[in-house]
Amino acid sequence: MYSAPAMETALQERFDIRLSAPETGMGLFARAPIKKGAFVIEYIGQRIPTKVADESGGRYLFEVDSDWTIDGEAEWNTARYINHSCKPNVEAEIDENDRIMISALRDIKPGEELTIDYGEEYFDEFIKPVGCKCVVCA
C-alpha cells in the first residue's frame, strides 16, 4: 500500500492540475500517454447516504447506488478535477467493491485534458442553466 506522500508523488508524475477552458475552472491533464481501456484514477471521498447527498446540493457527488454516494469534494480527490465534456475521453465504472474506477475511452495524449460525461441529472441541474462550456459546445 502507498503512503500518502508516495501516492501524491505518483499522481503528480501522471497528472497536472491546471486551469482549463474559460469558465470551467481547474482541469486534470495527462502527463504521459494513456491507452484506451487503461485504468486512469479512482474517484475517492467520504461515503455518505444518497439521501443526505441529494439534500446537500454538492457538486462533487458521485452516486454509487440508491443507498450510497461518494462525496469527492476534498481537494485530495484528484479525480474531482476531471471536467465535463459532451464527448468525453474517460468513463467511470463502479466495481464489485463499490469503488468508482475511471478508465480511458480512447488513447489520450500527454497534455490532453481528461473529461467525462457528468450525466443527465448533473447536466440538467448545474450545466444547462449556464450553458455547456466543454470544448465540443464552446
N, C-alpha and C positions, 0 to 999 in steps of 0.2 A: 504494500500500500504506500502511496506517495504521502510525504509530509506536505503541509500547506505551502511552504516556500518552494519545494521541489515541483509541486503541481503548478504553482503560479509561473515558475520559470518555464516549464514545459508549454504552458498556454501562451506565454509571451513569444516562444520560439515558433509557434504555429499561427498566431493571430496578431493583428494590430487592431486597437480600438481607436478610432479617429472620427472626425466629422464626416458625415455622409452628404448626400444631396441636400440642397436647401430645404429647410423646414422639416427635416426628418431626424435631426439630432445626431447622436453618435451612431456609428455602424461598426460591424465586425468584418474585418478584411483578412483574407488568406495571405500568409507569408510564403507559403510553399504550395505546389500543385496538390490538388485533392482529386482523386479518381472517382468516377461515377460509382455509386453504391458504397463508398467508403464511409465508415463512422467518422463524424466530424467532431461532435461535442455533445455532452449531456446537459439538458436543461434542468437545473437544480434549484432548490429553495425549500422553504418551510412547507410542510404538508398540512393543509387546513381543510376542514369540511367544506364541500362545494356550496352548501347553503350559506355559510359565512362568506365565502368568496363572492357569491352572487350579490350579496348585500354590501360588499366593501367598495365597489366601484374602482378597484385597482386595475392597472393597465398591464401588469406582468403576470397575469393569472393564466395557468395552463391546466385545463380540466383533464384529469386522468380518467375519471368515471363519474357517475352520478353522485357518488359519495365523497370523493376526494379531489382536491385541486392543489397544484404546486404554485405557491406564491414566489415567483422568481425576482422580486423587486430588489433584493440585496445586490449591491454592486459586485460582489464576489461571484455572482452568477454570470459568467462571461457570455453565455448564450443569450442573455437578455438583450444584447446589443445587435442581434440579428433583426434587421428591419423587414417590413412587409414588402412584398412585390406581387404584382398580378401574374408575373412569370418568374417564379422562384427557382433557385438553384439548389436548395436543400429542402428536406421534408422531415417531419417528426413522426416517430412511431413509438407507441407505448409497449414496452417489453413485458414479459411474463411476471416481472417483479414490480410493475407499475412505475418503471423508470422511463423518462422521456429521452429517447435517443434520437439525435439529429444525424441524418446521413445525406450524402450528395446525390442529387437527382441527375447530375451530369458532371463531366470534368469541369473543375474550377481552376482558373489560372492564378498564379501569385498576383496580389494586388487587387483581385476581384472581391467585391463586397458579397458577403453571404446574405441571402434573402430567402424568406419563407412566406407562404400564403397564410396569413393570420386566421383565415376562416371567415365565414359569412357573418356570424354573430359579432365578432370583434370589428370587422369591416363596417357593418351597418351602424354600430354604436359609436365608434371612435373615428373612423377614416372617412366614411361617406359624408358626414356633415361638413367637413372642411375640404373635401376633395382629396383624391389619392395623389400622393406625391412621388410614387415609385417611378423608376426610370421608364417604365413602359407607358405610364399615363401622363407623365410630366411634359 
